[in-house]
Amino acid sequence: MNLTLYGYEDHWVAVDCGMMIRQDLPNAPLQVPNLETPKALGIAPQALYITHGHEDHIGAVAWLWPHWQCPIYATPLAAGLLRLKFAEHQLSSAAIHVVEPGEALESGPFTLRYLAVPHSIPESCSLMVMAGRYRVLHSGDWKLDPEPIIGAPINQAQFKALAPVDLVVGDSTNAPIPGHSGSEGDVARALVETLAGCEGRVIVSCFASNLARVLAIGRAAYQCGRRISLMGRSMERMVGVARGLGYLDDFPAVVPAHDLGYLPPDEVVVIATGSQGEPRAALQRLAQGRHPHVDLQPGDNVIFSAKAIPGNERPIEQLKKRLQQLGVKLFDEFSHPQLHATGHPAQDEITRFYEWLTPSHLLPVHGESLHQQAHQQLAASLGIQAPLAPVNGDLIRFDQQGLHHEQHYPQPPCIVSQNSVVPHPGLESENSTLPRRGSLYLALPVTATQTGWTRVGRLMLDNTSASSFDEDSFSEWLDDQLAELHADTLADLRLGLQPRLIAWLAERLQHLPEVHLQIMASELPATMADE
């Protein structure tokens, strides 16, 4: 959820404040960061700095900012999206201040400078965080794209001028992947070539926030003599905000969805939400024949211009089966990988970036344990010290002796329910914040395989004040259960595993703790995936 707190001389600032979709819970509710730990430690940020406008970086701001009431700084697109969220929550947007890339801001002993980096949404920025003698680069989400479509390539000289930095808090998302991520320019040319060869209606599904991709689709449609239409509230909202900021000035005129029936199918391109198999998104309604304005016909085309997020593989496969039953031709990341490019750096880009910055230390974040470990190994090969792979709730000190793990604080999940933030169902306690029999928090990273589910990476277990047990035998038992259980979604897997987990603990412990299970989708490392 990308909420990071930086403290120096008892002054604190926050960077990003995102939310996550809990795929393992019914109806995929939203989870936001738990503020109990900073509250207990007396930590209240004096400013909130936003690196970019993705939901996993801004999605919880409107929920949590009322606890802080501090200034919020964001680039124009992220600020526009935040203002919409604040309006929905009936909050004044007076605290939201627009920052231009390159600008420096001060808060107490901190000086922070926004540095533009390419990513899959415009105006993504790294933050140069300076306090006292320390110089820390918070990378945010980035890549080295020579042709990003919207915005300029990275300013190499600007980042070289920062060297040497003491610490990089760095994006680990694609650290296991060798080589270089693709360019949006290459994707744009592939879209033109693909659309030129299509007959019938074309539906392109991508993330609404990837405005460079949306613009590339619009330009490709225009070159191929097709009209553009948008489907999905998030797509319409994002395009509206981007138009207001001048990012889509050469985007073709949009045909309202209710007028599509009047146009010949081979003159239409629809940009739709739903690339991740979301049950209420536009593409799902099209696949189920429930869209009020368009019926897909045999010979129509659906292009998935997005990679499957871990955990969404099976809903996406079900969506594709429905589309194939309609006689639709599919283009996806497997059959046509040239139609998508990731927004995160692969190993060659990370290496080049660190050669510019010459950092002495790395803290690998924004990824799961496998990604963090790959990032650590890459850093070690470059002579960068990276002793820690942090998990949520870690308090870490950085001083003249390097990085040190000070303390871990359990983070009971907070779920958005009926427009309020509440403890995860089952974690409430009527008379005390601590249950009498202790608590067991288990975060289980899994990945979908052809035969079922398998555990990936380390088991994250915190049995605060609960009776101890043999974690090795517990891990082996969990692996056996995953092999036995048949579930199409993470929510189904959780429903099947939780009662077995409670029964296993009941057999071995005198006092049964309060159990919270979180199942997270992960990715296989590149070497295992190839095998």
Backbone torsions as a table, in degrees:
resi	resn	phi	psi	omega
1	MET	NA	-2.1	167.1
2	ASN	56.2	48.4	167.5
3	LEU	-107.4	111.3	-179.6
4	THR	-116.5	132.9	178.0
5	LEU	-111.5	129.4	176.9
6	TYR	-114.1	128.7	179.5
7	GLY	-124.7	143.3	175.5
8	TYR	-152.3	124.7	-179.7
9	GLU	52.8	46.5	176.3
10	ASP	65.2	11.8	175.0
11	HIS	-108.7	131.7	-174.3
12	TRP	-123.2	144.2	171.0
13	VAL	-131.3	156.2	179.8
14	ALA	-115.3	145.1	175.0
15	VAL	-121.0	117.6	178.4
16	ASP	64.9	158.0	-177.7
17	CYS	-160.4	82.7	-172.0
18	GLY	-102.4	176.0	176.2
19	MET	-126.0	166.5	175.8
20	MET	-131.3	154.6	175.3
21	ILE	-93.4	122.6	-179.1
22	ARG	-83.0	93.4	-177.0
23	GLN	-68.8	-18.3	-177.8
24	ASP	-90.4	2.6	177.7
25	LEU	-111.7	149.5	-179.9
26	PRO	-57.4	141.2	178.4
27	ASN	63.8	13.5	174.6
28	ALA	46.3	62.3	179.9
29	PRO	-70.5	168.7	-177.9
30	LEU	-92.2	141.1	174.6
31	GLN	-116.6	138.4	-179.9
32	VAL	-123.0	161.6	180.0
33	PRO	-60.0	146.9	177.2
34	ASN	-87.8	125.6	-176.8
35	LEU	-95.3	6.6	-177.1
36	GLU	-64.5	-40.7	-178.5
37	THR	-64.0	-53.1	177.8
38	PRO	-59.6	-35.3	178.4
39	LYS	-63.9	-45.1	-179.4
40	ALA	-65.0	-31.4	-179.2
41	LEU	-88.4	0.4	-178.9
42	GLY	73.1	26.8	-179.2
43	ILE	-97.5	118.6	174.9
44	ALA	-133.3	113.3	-176.9
45	PRO	-63.5	139.2	178.5
46	GLN	-88.3	-8.8	177.3
47	ALA	-161.4	150.6	176.7
48	LEU	-120.5	123.4	-178.9
49	TYR	-111.1	127.5	-177.1
50	ILE	-105.0	128.1	-179.3
51	THR	-83.5	-33.5	177.9
52	HIS	-168.7	175.6	-166.4
53	GLY	-94.0	16.0	176.7
54	HIS	-72.0	151.5	-175.3
55	GLU	-61.6	-31.9	179.7
56	ASP	-77.4	6.7	175.5
57	HIS	-125.3	-19.5	179.2
58	ILE	-127.5	-6.9	-167.7
59	GLY	-63.6	-24.0	-177.2
60	ALA	-101.8	0.6	-174.2
61	VAL	-59.1	-47.8	-177.5
62	ALA	-65.5	-25.0	178.2
63	TRP	-79.3	-38.4	-170.1
64	LEU	-103.3	-24.1	-177.8
65	TRP	-56.6	-36.5	179.0
66	PRO	-55.9	-22.4	176.7
67	HIS	-76.1	-20.2	-173.5
68	TRP	-107.3	-42.9	-179.1
69	GLN	56.7	35.9	-177.2
70	CYS	-102.9	165.1	174.3
71	PRO	-63.4	145.4	177.8
72	ILE	-118.2	130.4	-179.7
73	TYR	-117.6	130.0	-177.3
74	ALA	-153.9	152.7	175.2
75	THR	-70.2	165.1	-167.6
76	PRO	-54.7	-43.8	-177.9
77	LEU	-66.2	-48.7	179.2
78	ALA	-61.9	-38.7	178.3
79	ALA	-63.3	-40.6	177.8
80	GLY	-62.9	-42.0	178.3
81	LEU	-66.8	-38.6	177.7
82	LEU	-65.1	-38.8	179.2
83	ARG	-61.9	-39.0	176.2
84	LEU	-62.3	-42.9	178.9
85	LYS	-64.0	-42.4	179.7
86	PHE	-64.2	-37.2	178.0
87	ALA	-63.8	-40.0	178.2
88	GLU	-63.9	-31.5	179.6
89	HIS	-91.2	5.0	-178.7
90	GLN	57.4	42.1	177.0
91	LEU	-108.4	145.7	173.5
92	SER	-69.6	139.6	179.5
93	SER	-95.8	16.2	-176.8
94	ALA	-63.1	-25.0	-178.4
95	ALA	-78.9	-10.3	-176.5
96	ILE	-88.5	119.2	-177.7
97	HIS	-115.7	135.5	-178.5
98	VAL	-84.8	132.1	178.8
99	VAL	-120.2	136.4	175.5
100	GLU	-94.1	141.4	175.5
101	PRO	-52.4	136.1	-176.2
102	GLY	100.1	-16.7	-177.0
103	GLU	-78.7	147.2	176.6
104	ALA	-112.5	143.7	-178.6
105	LEU	-131.4	155.3	179.2
106	GLU	-122.6	144.0	173.0
107	SER	-146.9	106.5	-176.4
108	GLY	57.8	-128.8	179.7
109	PRO	-79.1	-3.7	-175.9
110	PHE	-91.3	140.3	164.6
111	THR	-123.2	127.3	-178.5
112	LEU	-124.3	131.3	177.9
113	ARG	-117.4	131.4	177.7
114	TYR	-82.6	128.2	-178.6
115	LEU	-125.4	117.7	-174.3
116	ALA	-66.5	136.3	174.9
117	VAL	-137.1	144.6	174.9
118	PRO	-66.2	145.7	176.1
119	HIS	-161.1	-174.6	-177.5
120	SER	-86.9	17.1	170.6
121	ILE	-146.0	143.0	-178.9
122	PRO	-63.6	157.6	172.7
123	GLU	66.0	22.7	172.9
124	SER	-67.1	141.7	-176.3
125	CYS	-136.9	143.6	161.3
126	SER	-84.5	158.5	178.0
127	LEU	-119.5	125.0	170.9
128	MET	-89.1	111.7	-174.8
129	VAL	-105.5	119.5	-178.0
130	MET	-124.2	131.5	176.1
131	ALA	-150.7	129.1	-176.9
132	GLY	58.7	-128.1	-179.8
133	ARG	-95.0	4.8	-172.0
134	TYR	-97.7	141.0	179.3
135	ARG	-129.3	109.1	-175.2
136	VAL	-118.7	130.0	174.3
137	LEU	-101.3	115.0	172.5
138	HIS	-90.1	106.0	-166.7
139	SER	-68.3	-28.0	-169.0
140	GLY	61.8	-158.6	177.4
141	ASP	-96.2	132.6	-172.8
142	TRP	-157.2	170.5	170.3
143	LYS	-160.1	171.5	174.1
144	LEU	-107.3	91.3	-178.3
145	ASP	-105.8	115.6	-179.3
146	PRO	-71.3	-15.4	-176.6
147	GLU	-143.0	74.9	-171.2
148	PRO	-79.6	0.9	178.9
149	ILE	72.6	-59.0	175.1
150	ILE	-110.9	126.6	-178.0
151	GLY	88.3	173.1	-176.1
152	ALA	-98.4	158.1	170.8
153	PRO	-60.4	165.5	-178.2
154	ILE	-62.1	144.0	178.9
155	ASN	-86.1	96.0	-176.1
156	GLN	-59.0	-42.6	-177.2
157	ALA	-63.2	-36.6	-179.3
158	GLN	-62.8	-41.2	-178.8
159	PHE	-77.8	-34.0	175.5
160	LYS	-62.4	-33.5	-179.1
161	ALA	-67.5	-17.5	-179.7
162	LEU	-79.3	-20.4	-172.1
163	ALA	-66.8	146.6	-6.9
164	PRO	-88.1	146.2	173.8
165	VAL	-101.1	153.7	-177.9
166	ASP	-77.9	-36.7	-172.8
167	LEU	-150.6	136.3	168.1
168	VAL	-110.0	125.1	169.4
169	VAL	-96.2	99.7	-158.3
170	GLY	-115.3	146.1	177.9
171	ASP	-64.4	121.1	-177.1
172	SER	-105.3	2.7	-167.1
173	THR	-52.3	-46.2	-177.6
174	ASN	-112.4	22.2	-178.8
175	ALA	-59.3	-29.8	177.6
176	PRO	-75.3	-9.1	-170.4
177	ILE	-94.4	121.5	178.7
178	PRO	-71.9	163.6	173.2
179	GLY	84.3	-145.2	-170.8
180	HIS	-131.2	141.5	174.5
181	SER	-70.0	157.7	-179.4
182	GLY	-73.8	167.4	-179.6
183	SER	-103.6	145.8	175.6
184	GLU	-63.4	-29.2	176.8
185	GLY	-63.3	-40.9	177.4
186	ASP	-65.3	-40.1	178.5
187	VAL	-63.3	-41.2	-179.7
188	ALA	-59.4	-43.6	179.2
189	ARG	-67.2	-37.1	177.7
190	ALA	-65.8	-34.5	178.2
191	LEU	-66.1	-41.5	178.2
192	VAL	-61.0	-46.9	-178.8
193	GLU	-62.8	-40.6	-178.6
194	THR	-69.3	-46.4	-179.2
195	LEU	-63.1	-36.5	179.9
196	ALA	-62.5	-27.1	-179.3
197	GLY	-93.8	0.3	-177.2
198	CYS	-90.8	141.3	170.2
199	GLU	-113.7	148.4	-177.9
200	GLY	84.4	-174.7	-178.9
201	ARG	-69.5	147.6	178.1
202	VAL	-122.1	126.4	172.9
203	ILE	-111.1	124.6	176.1
204	VAL	-113.8	123.0	179.5
205	SER	-109.4	128.5	178.7
206	CYS	-150.9	174.3	176.3
207	PHE	-71.1	134.0	-178.8
208	ALA	-60.8	-30.9	-177.0
209	SER	-74.3	-15.5	-178.7
210	ASN	-83.2	76.7	-173.2
211	LEU	-66.9	-29.6	175.5
212	ALA	-62.0	-40.5	178.2
213	ARG	-67.9	-43.0	178.4
214	VAL	-60.0	-44.3	178.4
215	LEU	-64.3	-41.1	179.0
216	ALA	-62.8	-39.0	178.3
217	ILE	-65.1	-44.1	179.0
218	GLY	-60.8	-44.1	178.8
219	ARG	-65.2	-41.1	179.5
220	ALA	-63.5	-41.9	178.9
221	ALA	-61.3	-43.1	-179.9
222	TYR	-62.4	-43.0	179.8
223	GLN	-64.0	-29.7	-177.9
224	CYS	-95.3	10.7	176.1
225	GLY	72.6	28.7	-179.7
226	ARG	-112.2	152.9	175.7
227	ARG	-92.1	152.8	-176.4
228	ILE	-107.4	140.3	170.8
229	SER	-136.4	153.9	179.8
230	LEU	-113.5	141.4	176.0
231	MET	-133.6	128.8	179.1
232	GLY	115.6	132.4	-176.5
233	ARG	-61.5	-41.9	-177.7
234	SER	-66.5	-34.7	177.5
235	MET	-66.2	-46.0	-179.7
236	GLU	-63.4	-40.5	-179.6
237	ARG	-65.8	-46.9	-177.3
238	MET	-63.7	-43.9	179.3
239	VAL	-64.0	-38.2	178.6
240	GLY	-62.2	-46.5	179.2
241	VAL	-64.7	-41.8	-178.4
242	ALA	-65.7	-39.5	177.4
243	ARG	-60.6	-41.9	-179.5
244	GLY	-62.4	-25.9	179.6
245	LEU	-94.8	0.5	176.2
246	GLY	84.0	13.7	-178.3
247	TYR	-80.0	-18.7	-175.0
248	LEU	-124.1	40.5	-177.4
249	ASP	-62.4	-33.7	-179.3
250	ASP	-101.0	19.3	175.2
251	PHE	-75.2	134.7	-176.9
252	PRO	-61.7	159.5	175.6
253	ALA	-59.7	142.9	-174.9
254	VAL	-98.3	132.6	175.6
255	VAL	-87.9	126.2	176.4
256	PRO	-58.1	144.0	-176.6
257	ALA	-58.9	-32.5	-177.7
258	HIS	-72.7	-8.4	177.5
259	ASP	-99.9	-2.6	-175.6
260	LEU	-63.2	-29.5	-178.5
261	GLY	-64.0	-17.3	-179.3
262	TYR	-88.1	-7.9	-176.2
263	LEU	-103.8	143.7	173.6
264	PRO	-60.0	140.1	-176.9
265	PRO	-54.9	-36.9	-176.4
266	ASP	-78.7	9.3	173.8
267	GLU	-112.2	13.5	-171.0
268	VAL	-123.6	136.7	164.1
269	VAL	-127.7	125.0	178.4
270	VAL	-108.3	127.3	172.6
271	ILE	-98.0	116.9	-169.2
272	ALA	-125.9	149.7	170.3
273	THR	-79.3	162.8	173.4
274	GLY	115.8	16.9	-177.5
275	SER	-66.6	-15.3	-178.9
276	GLN	-101.5	13.3	177.9
277	GLY	77.0	19.0	-178.8
278	GLU	-58.4	134.2	-171.1
279	PRO	-65.2	-28.3	-176.1
280	ARG	-107.8	7.9	-177.8
281	ALA	-78.0	166.5	-174.3
282	ALA	-60.3	-43.5	-176.5
283	LEU	-64.9	-36.9	177.3
284	GLN	-64.0	-40.9	178.3
285	ARG	-66.1	-37.1	176.3
286	LEU	-64.3	-43.1	-178.6
287	ALA	-65.1	-31.3	-178.8
288	GLN	-92.8	4.0	179.8
289	GLY	67.9	28.2	-176.3
290	ARG	-110.3	7.1	179.7
291	HIS	-80.0	134.5	-173.8
292	PRO	-70.8	-16.6	-171.8
293	HIS	-118.5	-17.2	-175.2
294	VAL	-136.6	134.6	171.3
295	ASP	-116.5	120.8	177.3
296	LEU	-68.8	142.4	-177.5
297	GLN	-122.5	156.9	172.9
298	PRO	-53.8	135.4	-178.0
299	GLY	96.6	-13.0	173.1
300	ASP	-70.8	166.4	-174.3
301	ASN	-126.9	138.3	174.4
302	VAL	-124.7	122.8	-179.8
303	ILE	-109.3	121.1	173.2
304	PHE	-90.7	99.6	-179.7
305	SER	-98.7	54.7	-179.5
306	ALA	-164.0	149.5	176.5
307	LYS	-87.4	147.0	177.6
308	ALA	-67.2	127.5	173.1
309	ILE	-72.4	136.8	179.3
310	PRO	-51.2	132.8	-177.1
311	GLY	100.6	-19.6	-179.3
312	ASN	-98.1	2.7	-173.8
313	GLU	-57.0	-45.5	-174.8
314	ARG	-72.8	-44.0	173.4
315	PRO	-58.2	-35.4	178.4
316	ILE	-67.5	-42.0	178.3
317	GLU	-61.6	-40.8	177.4
318	GLN	-63.3	-39.7	177.3
319	LEU	-62.2	-44.1	-179.5
320	LYS	-64.2	-36.9	177.8
321	LYS	-62.5	-41.0	178.0
322	ARG	-63.0	-41.4	179.7
323	LEU	-65.2	-41.2	179.7
324	GLN	-65.3	-33.6	177.3
325	GLN	-65.2	-23.6	176.5
326	LEU	-84.3	-3.1	-178.9
327	GLY	82.4	22.4	-177.9
328	VAL	-86.4	142.0	175.2
329	LYS	-86.1	130.1	-175.5
330	LEU	-106.5	141.2	171.5
331	PHE	-125.5	121.5	-178.7
332	ASP	-138.9	-172.5	-174.4
333	GLU	-66.4	-19.5	-179.1
334	PHE	-88.8	-45.8	-178.1
335	SER	-82.4	-28.4	-177.9
336	HIS	-140.6	70.1	-176.3
337	PRO	-62.6	-18.0	-178.6
338	GLN	-70.4	-8.5	-177.5
339	LEU	-90.6	9.8	176.4
340	HIS	-149.2	148.4	172.7
341	ALA	-137.4	135.6	-180.0
342	THR	-70.0	160.3	178.1
343	GLY	-99.4	9.6	-174.8
344	HIS	-123.3	153.8	-172.2
345	PRO	-80.8	140.7	170.1
346	ALA	-88.3	-177.0	-168.4
347	GLN	-60.9	-41.2	-178.7
348	ASP	-63.4	-37.3	179.2
349	GLU	-69.6	-41.9	178.2
350	ILE	-61.3	-44.0	179.4
351	THR	-59.4	-46.5	-179.2
352	ARG	-64.1	-42.2	-179.8
353	PHE	-60.2	-44.7	-178.2
354	TYR	-73.2	-25.6	173.7
355	GLU	-66.3	-33.1	175.6
356	TRP	-69.0	-45.5	-170.4
357	LEU	-83.8	-24.8	-173.9
358	THR	42.4	59.7	179.7
359	PRO	-74.3	150.9	175.3
360	SER	-88.9	-26.4	-177.9
361	HIS	-136.7	154.9	176.0
362	LEU	-132.8	137.8	167.7
363	LEU	-116.9	107.1	-175.3
364	PRO	-80.4	122.2	-179.7
365	VAL	-130.3	-173.3	177.1
366	HIS	51.0	63.4	177.9
367	GLY	171.9	168.1	177.0
368	GLU	-90.9	-178.1	-169.9
369	SER	-56.9	-39.8	-179.1
370	LEU	-64.0	-39.5	179.3
371	HIS	-69.4	-41.6	178.9
372	GLN	-62.6	-42.8	-179.3
373	GLN	-64.7	-40.4	176.4
374	ALA	-62.7	-37.9	178.8
375	HIS	-65.6	-41.6	177.3
376	GLN	-61.0	-43.8	-179.3
377	GLN	-64.2	-40.6	178.1
378	LEU	-64.4	-42.4	179.0
379	ALA	-61.5	-43.1	-179.6
380	ALA	-60.4	-37.7	179.7
381	SER	-66.7	-19.1	179.7
382	LEU	-100.8	5.4	179.3
383	GLY	79.0	20.6	-180.0
384	ILE	-100.2	132.9	179.5
385	GLN	-78.7	125.2	-179.9
386	ALA	-140.9	71.5	-173.2
387	PRO	-77.8	-16.6	-171.8
388	LEU	-121.7	141.8	169.2
389	ALA	-120.4	92.9	-168.9
390	PRO	-70.7	154.9	171.4
391	VAL	-119.1	165.9	-179.0
392	ASN	-57.7	131.1	179.4
393	GLY	99.2	-0.9	178.9
394	ASP	-81.0	133.4	170.3
395	LEU	-102.6	121.3	-172.0
396	ILE	-122.4	134.6	177.0
397	ARG	-104.4	136.5	173.3
398	PHE	-120.7	120.0	-179.7
399	ASP	-142.0	-164.1	-176.2
400	GLN	-63.1	-20.8	178.6
401	GLN	-92.6	-0.3	176.9
402	GLY	108.5	-152.0	-176.9
403	LEU	-93.1	136.3	-179.5
404	HIS	-137.8	135.1	174.9
405	HIS	-82.8	113.4	-176.3
406	GLU	-85.4	-49.1	-171.9
407	GLN	-164.3	149.3	171.0
408	HIS	-113.1	131.9	178.6
409	TYR	-115.2	120.0	177.7
410	PRO	-56.3	145.1	-177.5
411	GLN	-119.5	81.5	176.5
412	PRO	-56.3	134.0	-173.7
413	PRO	-69.5	144.8	175.2
414	CYS	-114.4	125.6	-174.9
415	ILE	-110.3	139.1	173.7
416	VAL	-80.9	117.6	-177.7
417	SER	-134.7	120.1	177.9
418	GLN	50.4	52.1	175.2
419	ASN	63.2	26.2	173.2
420	SER	-144.0	156.4	179.4
421	VAL	-95.1	122.2	-175.8
422	VAL	-130.2	159.7	172.8
423	PRO	-61.1	153.2	176.0
424	HIS	-54.8	136.9	178.9
425	PRO	-50.0	126.4	-178.5
426	GLY	101.2	-9.5	179.8
427	LEU	-101.9	-2.8	179.5
428	GLU	-70.4	150.0	176.1
429	SER	-137.1	127.1	-171.5
430	GLU	-69.0	-43.5	-170.6
431	ASN	-109.7	-12.6	-174.6
432	SER	-152.6	152.4	176.2
433	THR	-75.9	-16.5	179.2
434	LEU	-113.8	123.0	177.3
435	PRO	-64.8	151.7	-174.3
436	ARG	-63.3	-33.7	-174.8
437	ARG	-98.0	10.5	-180.0
438	GLY	87.6	173.6	-179.1
439	SER	-128.8	145.5	174.3
440	LEU	-125.2	118.2	177.2
441	TYR	-107.7	124.8	-179.2
442	LEU	-126.8	117.3	174.0
443	ALA	-106.5	117.9	-170.4
444	LEU	-115.5	105.8	176.7
445	PRO	-81.2	127.9	-178.3
446	VAL	-133.9	163.6	172.9
447	THR	-136.6	148.7	178.5
448	ALA	-79.2	135.4	174.6
449	THR	-120.7	176.6	179.9
450	GLN	-64.9	-26.7	-176.5
451	THR	-101.7	-11.2	-178.7
452	GLY	159.9	-128.9	-177.9
453	TRP	-127.3	147.9	177.2
454	THR	-139.6	148.1	179.5
455	ARG	-76.2	140.5	-179.7
456	VAL	-126.5	130.0	174.9
457	GLY	76.2	-163.5	-172.4
458	ARG	-81.1	151.0	175.2
459	LEU	-83.5	126.8	180.0
460	MET	-101.6	107.4	-170.8
461	LEU	-128.2	131.5	175.9
462	ASP	-136.4	106.4	-179.4
463	ASN	-106.6	61.7	-178.4
464	THR	-56.7	124.4	176.7
465	SER	57.4	13.7	176.5
466	ALA	-99.6	163.8	178.8
467	SER	-64.6	147.3	-179.0
468	SER	-83.3	159.6	177.0
469	PHE	-153.5	172.6	-176.6
470	ASP	-77.5	107.8	-176.1
471	GLU	-70.8	-29.7	179.3
472	ASP	-65.2	-48.0	179.4
473	SER	-66.9	-32.9	177.5
474	PHE	-63.6	-43.2	179.3
475	SER	-63.2	-42.5	178.5
476	GLU	-63.0	-41.6	178.4
477	TRP	-62.6	-42.3	179.2
478	LEU	-60.2	-42.7	179.7
479	ASP	-61.6	-39.3	178.3
480	ASP	-64.7	-40.9	-179.1
481	GLN	-65.9	-40.9	179.1
482	LEU	-62.4	-36.6	179.6
483	ALA	-67.9	-30.7	-177.2
484	GLU	-83.8	-33.8	-171.5
485	LEU	-75.4	140.0	176.5
486	HIS	-114.2	116.1	-177.2
487	ALA	-149.5	140.0	-179.2
488	ASP	-87.2	-26.0	-177.3
489	THR	-130.3	166.1	175.9
490	LEU	-64.0	-34.5	178.0
491	ALA	-63.6	-42.6	177.9
492	ASP	-65.2	-39.2	179.3
493	LEU	-63.2	-41.6	179.4
494	ARG	-64.8	-41.8	178.2
495	LEU	-60.1	-37.2	-179.6
496	GLY	-78.2	-33.4	-173.5
497	LEU	-84.6	-36.0	-172.2
498	GLN	-59.4	-47.4	178.7
499	PRO	-62.6	-34.7	176.9
500	ARG	-65.7	-39.6	179.3
501	LEU	-62.6	-45.7	179.9
502	ILE	-63.5	-40.2	179.1
503	ALA	-64.6	-39.8	179.2
504	TRP	-63.1	-43.6	179.5
505	LEU	-67.1	-38.4	-178.5
506	ALA	-63.6	-31.7	179.7
507	GLU	-72.7	-23.4	-169.8
508	ARG	-114.0	-14.9	-176.7
509	LEU	-118.1	140.2	178.0
510	GLN	-68.6	-40.7	179.8
511	HIS	-113.6	119.5	-178.8
512	LEU	-78.8	119.3	-179.3
513	PRO	-75.9	167.4	171.6
514	GLU	-75.5	124.7	-170.2
515	VAL	-106.7	129.9	168.6
516	HIS	-122.8	124.7	179.9
517	LEU	-113.4	127.5	172.8
518	GLN	-122.8	123.0	178.1
519	ILE	-105.5	124.5	-175.0
520	MET	-117.4	138.5	175.5
521	ALA	-77.0	136.0	178.6
522	SER	-130.9	175.9	177.9
523	GLU	-116.4	145.4	172.3
524	LEU	-67.5	143.3	172.6
525	PRO	-60.8	155.0	-173.0
526	ALA	-55.0	-40.2	-177.7
527	THR	-66.0	-42.4	179.3
528	MET	-67.8	-38.0	-179.6
529	ALA	-63.7	-39.9	179.0
530	ASP	-63.3	-39.7	-180.0
531	GLU	-66.0	NA	NA
